[in-house]
Amino acid sequence: MAAPGGVRPVLERRGQNYGLGLRLFELGQRVPRQRILRDIARPYMEDLHQATREMIHLSIPDGLDVLYLEKVYGHGHVAWPSRVAGRMPLHGPATGKVFLAFGPPSLLDEVLGAPLTRITPHTVTTPTALLAEMAQARKLGYVVENEQARLGYVSVAVPLYGTTGPVMAALSVTAPLHRAAPVRYAALLHAVSPRFTRSIGATDFT
C-alpha cells in the first residue's frame, strides 16, 4: 500500500496479501518503553503539580515533532493544544526545544533545514533566533518558552536522562503568563531530574 509524502506504510503488500508494515512494528515496539517512562515519571509529575498547581507535561521526540506521553492538568486549566499522544513541532513548545538544545546535533541540523512553522505570533521561525535560544538553554540548563506554543502561557522544561546515553524525555511546567515563575519552576524540575534517572536505573529499561 502506497504511503503519501514518503511516510512508511502501516500495511505492506506481500503478493496479493497485506501484512503489518515496518512502521506499525516499530510503533508496537515503542509502546512498552513509553509505558515505563510514563509509570516512572507520573509520581514526579504529581509532585510538581502539587508544588506549582500548574500543568505538567512529559514528552519524547518523534521525528521532527514532540510527542506528549503524559499530562497533569493545572489549576483552572483551559483548552490546550497538547493532549496525550498528541504532537507539536519540536521548535515550538519548551519540551520540544529540550531535544534541540540537549539532544544530538544532527536533530537540530535537521530542524534548521526544514521550514520553522509559525504556531503563534511569538514562535521562533528563523534559524538564527532558534540557535540563540538553544545556546541560552544550554547555558541555563533548561528551556524557557514564552507564548510560542500558546498565547498567554509560559513553559519551562528540562531534559530527563537515563543512566547512560542521550536525553530520554522532557518534563515541563506550563503556567499562565501573569503568574508564571520560570526560575522557581526550573529549580523544581532540576530537583526531579536526578530522581528520575535513579528510578530508570532501578528498572530493566533498555
N, C-alpha and C positions, 0 to 999 in steps of 0.2 A: 504494500500500500504506500503510495507516494506521500511524502510529507512536504508541505509548503515551506519555503524560506530556508531550506537546508536543515530543518529540525528533524532529529532522528525519530523514526516512526515507532509508535507503540506496538503496532502489528506489522509483521514481516511476512511476505508471501513466500511459501515453500511449495513450488509446483502449483497445484490447484487449491492448496490449503493455506490458511494463515496461522501463524504461531505468534507467541509473545515476542515482541521485539526487544532489542538490547536496552532501549531507554526504559521500558517498563521493568525489565530485570534490574537495572541499576537503581531505579526508584525503590523497588522492593528491598534491595539490599541495604538501602539507607534508612529505612523505617526503624529497625531495631536501634540503630545508633541515635537517631533523633529522639526516640522514646527514652533512652538512657539519659541523654542530655537534658530533656525536659524534667525527668524524675529527679535528677541531681540538682538542677537549678531551681526547681519550684520552691523549696523551703527558703532559699536565699531571696527569691523574688518576693515571697510573702513577708520576709523580714524587712526588705526595702520598702515595701508598700506600707507596712506598719510605721516605719520611721518617717516616711515622706507623705503618705496619703495620696500619692500620685501614681500615674500609670507606669507600669514596668513591662519592658519587652525583652524577650530572648530571641536572638536571630542568628542565622547562619548564611553564608554566601551560597548562591546557586546561579552559576553563570555570571552574568553582569547585573544580577538582581540580588537583593537581600530577601531572605525567606523568613517569615515570622513563625517561630516554633511554639511560643507560649506568650501569654499576655495576662497581666493582672491589672484590672481597671482601677483608676484613681477615684478620688472623692468627687462626686458631681461630674462624672465623665460625660463627654459629648461624643457625637459620631466622629470616628477617627478612620483615616484611610487604611490603617493596618487591621489585619484580622489574622487569627491563627491559620497557617497555610497560605496566607496572602503574601504578596511581594511588592517591592518598590525598587526603582533603580538604585544601584549602590551609591551613586554620588549625591542622593537626596537626603535620606534620614541619617541620624547620628550613628545608628548601628551599622548601616552600610558603609559609612565613611571609615569606621573602625577597620574594616578589612582592607581598605585602600591605604590607610596610614600605617597599619601594623602587619599587614599580610605580605605576600610575595610581591616584589616589584613588578613582576610580569602582569599581575592583575591590574595594578594601577595603570600600566602602559596600555593595556587593552581597553580600559575605560576611557583613557585620554584619546585613544584612536577612534572612538565612536562618538556620535553626537551626544552632548550632555543635555538631556531633555529638561525643559523648564517645568517644574511642578507647581511652584508658587512664584510670585514676582521676586522673591529673595533667593531662589535656588541658584547656586553657582553653575554657570553654563560655559565658562571658559577654562581651558587647561591651566592658564597662569594663576587664576584665582583658586582653582582646586589644588594645585601644587602648593600654594601658600597656606591653604587650610591644613593640608597634610603635614607640612613642616611644623606648623603651630601645634597640631595634635601630638606629634612625636615629642616635641619639647615639653608639653604639659603632661603627657602620659594618658590623655583622654581626649575625647571629641566633644565639642560644644556646637550644637546646630541650632541656629535661631531662625525659626519660621521658614525653613527651606523645604520641609515636608508638609507642614500645615500652618496656615496663618494663625498667629496668636499663640503659638506654642514653642517652647524651647525643650530640646532634648540633650542629655549628657550621657555618653556611652563609653564603656571601657572594653578592652579585649579580655576574653577568657581563654586561658591556656590549659592544655593537658600537661602531663609531667614531662613530655618531650614534644618536639615538633612545633608546627605553626599555630596561629590563632585558631581555636576551635569554634568559638561563638562570640557573640557580642551581647552585652547586657546594658540596658539603658533605663533612665528615669526621664519621663516626659511630663512637663507641667505647663500650665498657662503662663504666658509671658509676664503678667503682672505680679505673680507670686513665685516665680522660679528662683532657685538659689543654686546656680551651677557649681560653685566651689564646694558647697556642702554636699551636693549630690555626688560629686566626684570623689570626695573623701569616703562616703558611704559605699560607693561602688568599688573603690580600691580596697576597702576592708573585706569585701565579699570575694574578690577575685582569687586570692590565695587559698581561701577556704574551698572554693570550687575546685581548684587544682588538686588539693589534697583529697577531696571526695572522689574525683575522677581517678586518682591514683589508687584508691582503695577498691576500684571495680576492675573487671576484666575488659574494659573498654579498649578497643584497638582501632 
